[in-house]
C-alpha cells in the first residue's frame, strides 16, 4: 500500500510597508523576528517594504521609438496608455516583493504604506505591476506607537475603500508627466538650451525672479524720524498713534526746534499683561527654516540629518511631515520620551514638567490636524549625543527644546507703553517687564524668531523732563528682502499671496502650498543645480538663465494657481464626484495648449553658458552644460551631439557649505572644487578624511573611484534633462 504524505502549507498574511524602518516597527509589534531577503517573518505574517517608490511611470523614450530623439515635430507626447516600469536602483527589492506576492504561501495582502495619497500610489503601482489578485486589506494609521499599530490591525479596512484615493494619486502623477516632460522638451528643443519646467519647480523660480524685479524697480527714499531719549528709552514721534516718518528734512528740523521750546511730560501709561504661548512642535519645513536661519544649513542638509536621526540613531520620529501636532493616542508615551533626555542642562526642566500632570492642550494633541504623520518629536530611544556630529547635535537640540517647551508654562510679561507730550506733539516708547520666563528658560537669545522688546524702567504720569536729548534719525526706505532658503521654504508652504482668487488661496493653504515637506528641499536643490539661481551670502539671486526661463515658460505654469486648480479636481476624484479619465483628458488638452504657446513665442534665447571653444565635429560653439554626472562641453547643434566631460560630480562633501564637490583634472593633478569657492587636492582631502575617521574604508573608496571612471551616457546633448524636472 502506497502512503501519501500530505504537505500542509501554513498560509501567511503579507504586509507591505513603505520604508524599512516602518516595516521593522510593525514586525516588532506583530512578533516577527526571522529575517529573509527583503522581509521579516513569523508563523502568521511576513512584513516587507518598498523603498519609497519601487515602480514609476515609464519615460517617453521607453514608450515610443519616435520619442527617443528630441524633436519639436514629435510634440506633444501623449501616450495611448501610460505604463509603469521598475526603478533600476531599487529593482532588487522589487524582485523580493514580487516573489512574496506571487508565493502560494500568501493568503492576503495588507497595505501598510503611508496613510495618504502618495503612500497609496506606492502600493498600488507595485500590486498592479506584479498582477496580485488575492484579497487586499488596508492598514490606516497616522502614528507609529505600539497602541496605534495594534489598534490599526484590529480595525483593518477593505482596500477597495481607497480606490478613489489611488485614482487621485495616479491622476496627479500622470498630469505632472504630461505637463512637465512635454514643456521641458519643447523649451529644450526650441532654444537649444538645457531648460526644464514643472508644476512646482517653475512657480518656485517665478517667486524668486518676481522678488528680484520688485527689488530692481524699487526707488529708495530718504526719511527722518524724531527721537527723544529718556532713561535709556527711545521715544518716537507719533501722528494718529502711528510712528511718523517725515520725508521732508526741513519739516523735521522745524519740529525739533518747536520741541526744544516745550515742556516734556509723561501724559499716559498703558500696561497690558501678555501671555506668549510655547511654539508649536516642529514639522519638517519649520525645522528646515530654523536649521538655515540659525546654522546656515541647506534644507537638504537638514533633511538628511533628520533622516539619519530617525532611521539610524532612532532618536527622532518620522521627519517628512507637514503636521505640528500629535495624535491623541500618543499622550501616554510622552513621559517615556521626555525621560530619554540625557543633557543635564535640560533634565531639570523635564523634572519640573513631570512633577505635575502633563498638559493635554489642543496645541499639542489634535487628531484633526494630523494627516499622514504627526510632528517631529523625540522617540523612546535613550540618546548618546557623543556619537553625533556637530550639526546632528544641533538639529536634535532644536527638536528636544521644542518638545520640552511645548509642555512648559507660558512666557508672561507686562507690555508697557509710555506716551510723552512736548506741547501737543506726541511721542511713544515701549518696553516690557518680565513676570515668568516660562518656556523661554530653555532658549538662548536669538534662537526664537520674535520681536525684540527691551526692558523699561519706571515712569509716572505727570513726570516732567528737562534737557532732553532730541535727535533726527535719518533712514532710507528698503526694498523687499531677497529670499533665503528659509524664507523660500515659507513662501512655498504659503504661496497664497501669489494667487488672486480667494478660493484658490484657501485650497493652497489646505494642501500646505506647492510641493510637499518631503520634496521642497529637493526642488530648491534642483533649481540651484540647474543654474537658475545662485547663493550670495544667505540671499538667493536668479541667474540670467533663470530669468530667461521664466520669460519663456507659459504664464499659467508659473503660478501656484495651477496646483490649486489641480487639487480641486483631485479632491473631487478622491470623493468620487469626478473621475481620472476626465481629468487626464483635460490635462492632455492643457498640454497641447502649453506646447502651442511655446512653439509660437518669438524669443531669442541668449546662451549664458556659451564658451569660446568650437565643436571639433561641426565648428559650432560649445556650451558648458551641468547635469547630475558633472560638467561637459556640449555642441549647440543637437543633431551633432558632440560632448566632452570636463568635471565629474563626487560624493565628497565640501567642509564649508556641505554640498557635494566636483572633480577636475588640472596639470596631472585631481582637484576637488565646490561652488562656494573651496578647492583642495583630492589626495590631501582623502588623507584628511582618513585622519578624522581613524581609518579610511579602502573598498568603499575604490568602488567610488571605479564608478567615477564610468563613461557618461550621451543619448542627446542635454544629458539627463529629466533629472532637473521635479514632479
C-alpha positions in Angstrom: 0.0 0.0 0.0 1.4 3.4 -1.0 1.4 6.1 1.7 0.7 9.6 0.5 2.3 12.3 2.5 0.2 15.4 2.7 2.1 18.7 2.9 0.1 21.4 4.6 1.2 24.9 3.7 0.8 27.4 6.5 -0.8 30.5 4.9 0.6 33.9 5.9 -0.5 37.4 5.6 1.9 39.7 3.7 2.3 43.3 4.9 3.7 45.9 2.6 5.2 48.9 4.3 6.6 52.0 2.6 10.0 52.1 4.3 12.3 49.5 6.0 12.1 51.5 9.3 8.3 51.3 9.4 8.4 47.6 8.4 10.7 46.9 11.4 8.4 48.6 13.8 5.3 46.7 12.5 7.3 43.4 12.6 8.4 44.1 16.2 4.8 44.7 17.3 3.5 41.6 15.5 6.3 39.4 16.8 8.1 38.8 13.5 11.7 38.1 14.3 13.1 35.9 11.5 14.8 37.5 8.5 14.6 36.6 4.9 15.7 38.6 1.7 13.8 41.9 1.9 11.4 40.9 4.6 10.9 39.8 8.3 8.5 36.9 9.1 6.8 34.9 11.8 4.3 32.0 11.8 1.4 34.2 10.7 2.9 37.3 9.0 5.6 38.4 6.5 6.5 42.0 6.6 8.2 43.5 3.5 8.8 47.0 2.3 9.2 49.4 -0.6 12.0 51.9 -0.6 9.7 54.8 -1.4 8.6 54.2 -5.0 9.7 50.8 -6.5 7.7 51.5 -9.6 7.2 54.7 -11.6 5.8 55.9 -14.9 7.8 54.9 -17.9 9.8 57.7 -19.7 8.9 58.8 -23.2 11.9 57.0 -24.6 10.7 53.8 -23.1 7.2 54.2 -24.5 8.0 55.1 -28.2 10.9 54.9 -30.6 9.7 58.2 -32.1 10.2 59.9 -28.7 13.8 58.6 -28.3 15.0 61.6 -30.4 14.2 65.0 -29.0 12.4 66.9 -31.8 9.7 69.6 -31.8 7.8 67.6 -34.5 7.1 64.8 -32.1 5.3 67.1 -29.6 3.1 66.8 -27.7 3.9 63.4 -26.3 0.5 61.9 -25.3 0.7 58.1 -24.8 -2.3 55.9 -25.8 -1.7 54.2 -22.5 0.5 55.2 -19.5 2.7 52.3 -18.5 4.9 51.8 -15.4 8.4 50.5 -15.0 10.5 49.1 -12.2 13.0 51.7 -10.9 16.5 50.3 -11.7 18.1 51.5 -8.4 15.6 49.6 -6.3 14.9 46.7 -8.6 16.4 44.1 -6.2 13.8 45.0 -3.5 11.1 44.9 -6.1 12.0 41.4 -7.0 11.9 40.4 -3.3 8.4 41.9 -3.0 7.3 40.3 -6.3 8.4 36.9 -5.2 6.4 37.2 -2.0 3.3 38.5 -3.8 3.5 35.5 -6.2 4.0 33.0 -3.4 1.4 30.3 -2.8 2.1 30.8 0.9 0.4 34.2 0.9 -3.3 34.3 1.7 -3.9 38.1 1.6 -2.0 41.4 1.4 -2.2 44.2 3.9 -1.2 47.6 2.5 0.7 49.4 5.3 2.3 52.2 3.2 1.9 55.8 4.5 -1.7 56.8 5.1 -2.1 59.3 2.3 -2.3 59.9 -1.4 1.4 59.1 -2.2 1.5 56.1 0.1 -1.5 54.6 -1.7 0.2 55.1 -5.1 3.4 53.4 -3.9 1.5 50.3 -3.0 -1.0 50.1 -6.0 1.7 50.5 -8.6 3.6 47.6 -7.1 0.5 45.5 -6.9 -0.6 46.3 -10.4 2.9 45.6 -11.8 3.0 42.2 -10.2 -0.6 41.4 -11.0 -1.6 40.4 -7.5 -5.2 39.3 -7.3 -5.8 37.9 -3.8 -7.7 39.7 -1.0 -6.3 43.1 0.0 -6.8 45.0 3.3 -5.6 48.4 4.3 -3.9 49.5 7.5 -4.7 53.2 8.0 -2.8 54.8 10.9 -1.2 58.2 11.5 1.0 57.2 14.4 3.7 54.5 14.8 3.1 53.9 18.5 2.6 50.3 19.6 -1.0 51.1 20.6 -1.7 52.7 17.2 -0.3 49.8 15.3 -2.2 47.2 17.3 -5.5 49.2 17.1 -4.9 49.6 13.3 -4.5 45.8 12.8 -7.7 45.2 14.8 -9.5 47.6 12.5 -8.3 46.8 9.0 -10.2 48.2 6.1 -11.2 46.8 2.7 -8.6 48.2 0.3 -11.4 49.0 -2.2 -12.5 51.8 0.1 -9.3 53.6 -1.0 -9.6 53.1 -4.8 -10.6 56.7 -5.3 -7.5 57.9 -3.3 -5.4 55.8 -5.7 -7.1 57.2 -8.8 -6.4 60.7 -7.4 -2.7 60.0 -6.8 -2.2 58.4 -10.2 -4.0 61.3 -11.9 -1.6 63.8 -10.3 1.4 61.7 -11.4 0.2 61.5 -15.0 -0.6 65.2 -15.1 2.9 66.0 -13.9 4.3 63.7 -16.6 2.3 65.3 -19.4 2.9 68.9 -18.5 6.5 68.7 -17.1 8.1 66.4 -19.7 6.4 68.0 -22.7 7.1 71.6 -21.8 10.7 70.7 -20.8 11.3 69.0 -24.2 9.6 71.9 -26.0 11.8 74.5 -24.4 14.9 72.5 -24.7 14.4 71.8 -28.4 13.2 75.2 -29.4 16.0 77.1 -27.8 18.8 74.6 -28.0 19.3 75.0 -24.2 19.2 72.9 -21.1 15.8 74.1 -19.8 13.3 72.4 -17.7 9.8 73.2 -16.3 7.5 71.6 -13.7 4.4 72.3 -11.7 6.4 73.0 -8.5 9.8 74.0 -9.8 8.6 76.7 -12.1 6.4 78.7 -9.6 9.2 78.5 -7.1 11.6 80.0 -9.6 9.0 82.6 -10.5 8.7 83.7 -6.9 12.5 84.4 -6.9 12.5 86.3 -10.2 9.4 88.3 -9.2 11.1 89.4 -6.0 14.2 90.4 -7.9 12.0 92.5 -10.2 10.5 94.2 -7.2 13.9 95.0 -5.8 15.2 96.4 -9.2 12.1 98.6 -9.6 12.3 99.9 -6.1 13.3 103.5 -5.7 14.7 104.2 -2.2 13.6 107.4 -0.4 15.2 109.2 2.5 13.1 109.7 5.6 13.6 111.3 9.0 12.3 110.2 12.5 12.4 112.4 15.5 13.7 110.6 18.6 13.6 111.6 22.3 15.9 109.6 24.6 14.8 109.5 28.2 16.0 107.0 30.9 17.6 105.0 28.1 14.3 104.5 26.3 13.8 105.8 22.7 10.5 107.7 22.2 9.4 108.1 18.6 7.4 111.0 17.1 3.8 109.9 16.6 0.9 111.0 14.5 -2.5 109.4 14.9 -0.9 106.8 17.2 1.5 105.7 14.4 5.2 106.0 14.1 5.7 109.0 11.9 8.3 109.1 9.2 8.9 112.5 7.7 10.1 112.7 4.1 10.9 116.4 4.3 14.0 117.3 6.2 13.0 120.9 6.7 9.8 119.9 8.3 11.7 117.6 10.7 14.1 120.5 11.7 11.2 122.9 12.4 9.5 120.3 14.6 12.8 119.7 16.6 13.1 123.5 17.2 9.5 123.6 18.5 10.0 120.6 20.7 13.0 122.2 22.4 10.8 125.1 23.5 8.2 122.8 25.1 7.9 121.2 28.5 8.2 117.4 28.2 5.8 115.5 30.3 4.5 111.8 30.7 0.9 112.0 29.5 -0.2 108.4 29.6 1.0 104.9 30.7 -0.7 101.7 29.5 0.1 98.3 30.9 -1.0 95.2 29.1 -0.5 91.7 30.5 0.8 89.4 27.8 0.9 85.6 27.7 3.2 84.2 25.0 2.4 80.5 24.3 5.1 78.0 23.7 5.9 77.4 20.0 4.1 74.6 18.2 6.0 71.4 17.6 8.2 71.1 14.5 7.1 70.0 11.1 9.8 69.4 8.5 9.5 72.8 6.9 9.7 74.8 10.1 12.7 72.7 11.2 14.5 73.3 7.9 13.8 77.0 8.2 15.4 77.1 11.7 18.3 75.0 10.5 19.0 77.5 7.8 18.4 80.6 9.9 20.5 79.5 12.9 23.2 77.3 11.4 23.1 78.1 7.7 22.2 74.5 6.8 20.5 74.0 3.4 17.0 72.4 3.6 18.6 69.3 2.0 21.3 69.2 4.7 18.7 69.4 7.5 16.5 66.7 5.9 19.5 64.3 5.5 20.4 64.9 9.2 16.9 64.3 10.5 16.6 61.2 8.3 19.7 59.8 9.9 18.5 60.7 13.4 15.2 58.8 12.5 16.5 55.8 10.6 19.9 55.1 12.0 20.0 56.6 15.5 16.3 56.3 16.2 16.3 59.5 18.3 13.7 61.4 16.3 10.3 60.4 14.8 9.4 60.3 11.1 10.8 63.6 9.5 8.8 64.1 6.3 5.7 65.5 8.0 3.6 68.7 7.5 1.9 68.5 10.9 2.9 70.4 14.0 0.6 68.3 16.3 0.4 64.9 17.9 -2.4 62.4 17.8 -4.4 61.9 21.0 -3.2 58.3 21.4 0.4 59.5 21.9 -0.3 61.2 25.2 0.6 58.1 27.2 4.0 57.9 25.5 5.2 61.4 26.4 6.6 60.7 29.8 8.9 58.0 28.5 10.0 60.2 25.6 10.9 63.1 27.9 12.9 60.7 30.2 15.2 59.9 27.2 16.8 63.4 27.5 20.3 62.9 28.9 21.5 66.5 28.7 21.9 67.7 32.3 21.1 71.3 31.4 17.6 70.3 30.3 16.8 67.4 32.8 15.8 69.9 35.4 13.1 71.2 33.1 11.9 67.6 32.4 11.7 67.0 36.2 9.7 70.2 36.5 7.3 69.1 33.8 6.8 65.6 35.2 6.2 66.9 38.7 2.7 67.9 37.6 0.1 66.3 35.3 1.1 66.6 31.7 -0.8 69.1 29.5 -3.4 67.7 27.1 -3.6 71.0 25.3 -5.1 71.1 21.8 -1.9 73.0 20.8 -0.1 69.7 21.2 -2.7 66.9 20.8 -5.2 67.2 18.0 -6.2 64.3 15.8 -7.9 66.6 13.3 -4.5 68.2 12.5 -2.6 65.0 12.0 -2.9 63.5 8.5 -0.2 61.1 7.3 2.3 61.8 10.1 2.5 63.6 13.4 5.0 66.4 14.4 8.7 65.6 14.7 9.5 64.7 18.4 11.8 62.5 20.4 11.4 58.7 20.4 11.6 56.5 23.4 15.2 55.7 22.5 17.8 56.8 25.0 20.3 59.2 23.5 24.1 59.1 23.3 25.0 62.5 21.9 28.7 61.8 21.9 28.2 59.8 18.7 26.6 62.6 16.8 28.3 65.2 14.6 28.0 68.9 15.5 25.2 69.5 13.1 23.4 66.4 14.1 23.6 67.6 17.7 22.2 71.0 16.7 19.2 69.5 14.9 18.5 67.1 17.8 18.9 70.0 20.2 16.3 72.1 18.3 13.7 69.3 18.3 14.4 68.5 22.0 14.0 72.1 23.1 10.8 72.5 21.1 9.4 69.2 22.6 10.3 70.3 26.2 8.9 73.8 25.8 5.6 72.5 24.5 4.8 71.2 28.0 6.1 74.2 29.9 4.2 77.3 31.1 3.6 80.5 29.0 6.1 83.3 28.9 4.3 86.1 30.9 5.2 89.8 30.9 3.7 93.2 31.1 3.9 95.3 27.9 4.3 98.9 29.0 3.5 101.7 26.5 4.5 105.3 27.7 3.2 108.4 25.9 5.2 111.6 26.2 4.0 115.1 25.2 6.0 118.0 24.1 3.3 120.6 23.9 0.8 119.0 21.5 3.4 116.8 19.9 3.2 113.1 20.9 6.0 110.6 21.4 5.7 106.9 22.3 8.1 104.4 23.7 7.5 100.9 25.0 9.2 98.0 26.8 8.4 95.0 29.0 8.7 93.7 32.5 9.1 90.0 32.8 6.8 88.2 35.2 7.5 84.5 34.4 10.1 83.3 31.8 8.1 80.0 31.4 9.2 78.0 28.3 11.8 80.6 27.3 14.0 79.2 30.1 15.2 76.6 27.6 16.2 79.0 24.9 19.1 81.3 24.3 18.9 84.8 22.8 18.2 84.7 19.1 17.1 81.1 18.9 13.4 82.1 18.7 12.1 84.3 16.0 10.5 87.1 18.0 10.0 90.8 18.2 12.8 92.3 20.3 11.3 94.3 23.2 13.7 95.7 25.8 13.0 96.1 29.5 11.7 99.5 30.5 12.3 101.5 33.7 9.6 103.1 35.9 7.7 106.2 34.6 4.9 108.2 36.3 2.1 110.1 34.7 2.8 113.8 35.1 6.5 113.2 35.4 8.4 116.0 33.6 11.9 116.2 32.0 14.3 118.9 31.0 17.4 119.0 28.9 16.1 116.0 26.9 18.2 114.9 24.0 16.3 115.4 20.7 17.7 113.7 17.6 16.7 113.4 14.0 17.3 109.9 12.8 17.9 109.6 9.1 16.8 106.4 7.3 16.2 105.1 3.9 13.2 103.0 2.7 14.3 99.5 1.9 13.4 97.2 -0.9 11.9 93.8 -0.1 14.5 91.3 1.1 15.7 88.6 -1.3 14.7 85.1 -0.4 16.9 83.0 1.8 16.5 79.2 1.7 14.5 79.6 4.9 12.1 82.2 3.7 11.7 80.5 0.3 10.5 77.3 2.2 7.9 79.5 3.9 6.8 81.0 0.6 6.4 77.5 -0.9 4.3 76.5 2.1 2.1 79.6 2.0 2.0 80.8 -1.7 -1.5 82.3 -1.5 -0.4 85.9 -1.9 0.8 85.0 -5.5 -2.8 83.9 -6.4 -5.6 86.5 -6.8 -8.6 84.2 -6.4 -9.7 83.7 -2.8 -11.0 80.1 -3.4 -7.6 79.1 -4.8 -5.8 80.7 -1.9 -7.8 78.6 0.6 -7.1 75.4 -1.4 -3.3 76.2 -1.3 -3.5 76.6 2.5 -5.4 73.3 2.8 -2.8 71.4 0.8 0.1 73.1 2.5 1.2 75.1 -0.6 3.2 73.8 -3.5 5.4 70.8 -3.2 5.4 68.6 -0.1 7.6 68.7 3.0 9.5 65.8 1.6 10.1 67.4 -1.9 10.7 71.1 -1.2 14.3 70.6 -0.3 14.9 68.7 -3.5 13.1 71.4 -5.5 15.4 74.1 -4.1 18.5 72.0 -4.6 17.4 71.3 -8.2 17.0 75.0 -9.2 20.4 75.6 -7.8 22.0 72.7 -9.6 20.2 73.6 -12.9 21.9 77.1 -12.7 18.6 79.0 -12.4 19.6 80.6 -9.1 22.8 81.2 -7.1 23.6 82.0 -3.4 25.4 85.1 -2.3 25.7 85.1 1.4 22.3 83.8 2.5 20.4 85.5 -0.3 19.1 83.8 -3.4 19.6 85.6 -6.7 18.2 84.5 -10.0 20.7 83.9 -12.8 20.4 85.2 -16.3 19.4 81.7 -17.3 16.7 81.6 -14.6 15.3 85.0 -15.7 15.2 83.9 -19.3 13.5 80.6 -18.4 10.7 82.4 -16.6 10.1 84.7 -19.6 9.8 81.6 -21.8 7.5 79.4 -19.7 3.8 79.7 -20.3 2.0 82.0 -17.8 -0.2 79.5 -16.1 2.7 77.2 -15.4 4.4 80.0 -13.4 1.6 80.4 -10.9 0.8 78.3 -7.8 -2.8 78.6 -9.1 -2.1 75.6 -11.3 -1.5 73.4 -8.2 -4.7 74.8 -6.6 -6.8 74.1 -9.6 -5.4 70.6 -9.9 -6.0 70.0 -6.2 -9.7 71.0 -6.5 -10.1 68.3 -9.2 -8.1 65.7 -7.4 -10.2 66.2 -4.2 -13.3 65.5 -6.3 -11.7 62.4 -7.8 -10.9 61.3 -4.2 -14.6 61.8 -3.2 -15.9 60.1 -6.3 -17.6 63.2 -7.8 -15.1 63.4 -10.6 -13.1 60.7 -12.5 -9.5 60.0 -13.5 -10.3 59.7 -17.2 -11.9 63.1 -17.4 -9.1 64.8 -15.5 -6.4 63.3 -17.7 -8.3 64.2 -20.9 -8.3 67.8 -19.7 -4.6 67.6 -18.9 -3.9 66.3 -22.4 -5.7 69.3 -23.8 -3.9 71.7 -21.4 -0.6 70.1 -22.5 -1.4 70.8 -26.2 -2.2 74.4 -25.4 1.1 74.8 -23.4 3.2 73.3 -26.2 1.4 75.5 -28.8 2.2 78.6 -26.7 5.9 77.6 -26.5 6.1 76.9 -30.2 4.6 80.2 -31.3 6.5 82.5 -29.0 9.0 84.9 -30.6 12.0 85.0 -28.3 15.8 84.8 -28.9 17.5 82.8 -26.2 20.9 84.0 -25.1 23.1 81.1 -24.0 24.7 82.3 -20.8 26.8 79.1 -20.8 28.3 79.6 -24.3 32.1 79.1 -24.4 34.7 80.4 -26.8 35.5 76.9 -27.9 34.3 75.4 -31.2 33.0 72.0 -31.8 35.7 69.8 -33.4 33.0 68.0 -35.4 30.9 70.8 -36.9 32.6 74.0 -35.9 29.7 75.5 -34.0 30.0 76.9 -30.4 30.3 74.6 -27.4 28.1 75.1 -24.4 29.1 74.3 -20.8 26.4 72.0 -19.5 26.0 70.8 -16.0 23.9 67.7 -15.1 23.8 65.1 -12.3 27.1 63.5 -13.6 29.2 66.6 -13.8 30.0 69.3 -16.3 30.5 68.8 -20.0 31.2 70.8 -23.1 28.3 70.1 -25.5 27.7 71.2 -29.1 24.9 73.8 -29.5 23.7 71.8 -32.5 21.5 69.0 -31.1 21.9 67.0 -34.3 25.7 66.9 -33.9 25.6 65.5 -30.4 29.3 66.1 -29.6 30.2 66.3 -25.9 33.4 66.3 -23.8 33.5 65.8 -20.0 35.4 68.5 -18.1 34.4 67.7 -14.5 32.6 64.9 -12.6 30.4 65.1 -9.6 31.5 63.3 -6.5 30.1 62.2 -3.2 32.7 64.1 -1.3 31.1 66.9 0.9 32.5 70.4 1.0 33.7 71.1 4.5 32.5 74.7 4.2 28.9 74.5 2.8 28.2 70.7 2.9 27.4 70.4 -0.7 28.8 67.7 -3.0 32.0 68.7 -4.8 33.3 68.3 -8.3 36.4 66.6 -9.5 38.6 68.1 -12.3 42.0 67.2 -13.8 44.4 70.1 -13.7 48.1 69.7 -14.7 48.1 65.9 -14.0 46.5 66.6 -10.5 43.0 65.8 -9.5 41.4 68.7 -7.7 38.1 68.8 -5.7 36.2 72.1 -6.1 33.0 73.5 -4.7 30.6 76.2 -6.0 31.2 78.1 -2.7 34.9 78.6 -3.8 36.5 75.8 -1.7 39.3 73.9 -3.6 41.7 71.2 -2.5 43.9 68.5 -3.9 42.0 65.2 -3.9 44.9 63.2 -2.3 45.2 65.6 0.6 41.4 65.7 1.1 41.2 61.9 1.4 44.2 61.9 3.7 42.4 64.4 6.0 39.3 62.1 5.9 41.4 59.2 7.0 42.9 61.2 9.8 39.5 62.2 11.1 37.9 58.8 10.9 41.0 56.8 12.0 40.8 54.5 9.0 39.6 55.0 5.5 37.4 52.3 4.1 39.5 51.4 1.1 36.9 49.1 -0.5 34.3 51.9 -0.4 36.7 54.4 -1.8 37.8 52.0 -4.6 34.2 51.4 -5.6 33.6 55.1 -5.6 36.6 55.8 -7.8 35.6 53.0 -10.2 32.1 54.5 -10.6 33.7 57.8 -11.3 35.5 56.3 -14.3 32.3 55.1 -15.9 31.5 56.8 -19.2 28.8 59.4 -19.0 25.8 58.4 -21.2 25.2 60.5 -24.2 21.9 59.9 -25.9 21.4 63.6 -26.5 23.4 66.8 -25.9 21.3 67.8 -22.9 22.3 64.9 -20.7 19.7 63.6 -18.3 17.4 66.6 -18.6 14.8 64.6 -16.6 17.0 64.9 -13.5 16.2 68.6 -13.4 12.4 68.0 -13.6 10.5 67.6 -10.3 7.0 66.3 -10.5 
